[in-house]
Amino acid sequence: MRTNRCATSVLIGIALVTASSAVAPAQPPAPQRPNVLLISLDDLNDWVGPLRGHPQVRTPNLDRLARRGTVFANAHCQAPLCNPSRTSVLTGLRPSTTGIYALEPWFRTVSKFRTHVTLPQHFAANGYRTLTTGKVYHDAYPPAPARIPGAEFSLWGHHGGFLPRPPKKLISEPGGHPLMDWGVYPERDDEQDDWKVADWAIARLQEPQSGPFFLSVGLRHLHVPCYTTQRWSDLYPEASLRLPPVRDGDREDTPPFAWRLHWKLPEPRLSWLKRSGQWKPLVRAYLASISFGDAMVGRVLDALDRSGHADNTLVVVWSDHGWHLGEKGISGKNSLWERSTRVPLLIAGPGVAKNARCRRPAELLDLYPTLAEVCGLPPRSGLDGHSLAPLLRSPAAPRSWPAITTHGPGNHSVRTEHWRYIRYADGSEELYDLERDPNEWTNLAGYPKHAQRKQELAVLLPRNDASPAPGSRTRLVEVKNGTVFWEGKPVGPDEPVPE
């Protein structure tokens, strides 16, 4: 009976089309909505060819993608930490809105956001098949039982992890954290989990597509452990390796509270890297990991080209936050400075200016409204970001919003085209002229002649600071009743900075 009804419907449809054709000229078919290929790399700072962050880096695949589209040269994350940054991108909301500041909790456990429509859900509700593989949300989220078809994504692929690992750590750093390691391992690239993540994405691109797709690919490189095969390490001989510029005493003009944002971490300080002779090996392993990650991006882009969908696919490459390699005396993230907040953001595809460079401030949470607009989806109210679509058409178009990064309640950075203003939860401040001081070596906050500039930038700070979501702990810094707390434990005002 159902078959007959379907057949009848088809016949009626044919009759209506035929009748319409007799009285009016045929209309061109509606344009097909573009697909979306969203590729993220973990802990990747601006050491990529399109951003010119390191003079020796080799990223041929990101370079070719930049030629096909627009590079946002002043793009910044909303949190210098995995969980809050990725939550912000996929919800379109700031950490200061959700209260997700730490490595936990999963944002769905917060009652206010239990039914919040995320970026992939918005696409699924509008006819897209949404697929994901690798690390897109923070690794632990959503919990494994929730990674089922239809929950957050239409289809969940290979999740993977930080594998493989050697039987024994290659580096004996003081904290002994299992992921805090770097060097040459394993023997073959295809042993790496990121290779398998790329494999899954490639297989999906090779399949017939019955409608538009939204494919999200999360590569874990450059997150520690920075392991690559010998071929990638050989690209960066240690004898000629360029180390990042650092200045002795660089922290002397920064507020003491700045240390609280990276108080007790497994990432080693620059002082240990120097003492142990591991500064160059870490920089070398990080650069090698960048080139390996770039190669995985290239494998996926090649598959897209072979699929026949490249001309109708928006490709977005982004990183969840940056990473220090000795600048400001630290390695890792968890700061509100340029090295930690500035990230690659490359967009290419239909309607996007080619071989273009945009210097306007951009935020990762802008991706939600941007992709919705470019793909013709209805806009969603209540998002904190602003569409980058005008800049995709004309990179020099005006833009009035800055880029804001948050790490813990009350700690915010405002980045404009020329300036960075930081205000910490205890009221202390930093101000940098990025045009004259790209390394942020001179804090101008105490100079009277810059008082007006500080006031103008302070107006742009978030107007609300949500309390940390229940269950927040790891890497959470907060001030309660005048006392600083790190991961729930009070920090005394005279407590020495941990080494």
Secondary structure, DSSP 8 states (H G I E B T S, - for coil): -HHHHHHHHHHHHHHHHHHHHHHS----------EEEEEEETT--S-SGGGT-STT---HHHHHHHHHEEEETTEE-S-SSHHHHHHHHHHT--HHHH---SS---GGGSGGGTT---HHHHHHTTT-EEEEEESSS-TT-S-GGG-STTSSSSEE-----S----SS-S---TT--TT--EEE--S-GGGSHHHHHHHHHHHHHHS--SS-EEEEEEE-TTSSSEEE-HHHHTTS-GGG-------TTGGGGS-GGGGGGGSS-SS-BHHHHHHTT-HHHHHHHHHHHHHHHHHHHHHHHHHHHHHT-GGGEEEEEEES---EESGGGBEES--SSHHHHB--EEEESTT--TTEEE-S-EEGGGHHHHHHHHTT----TT-S----HHHHH-TTS-----EEEESSTT-EEEE-SSEEEEE-TTS-EEEEETTT-TT-----TT-GGGHHHHHHHHTTS-S------TT--TT-EEEETTEEEETTEEE-TT-----
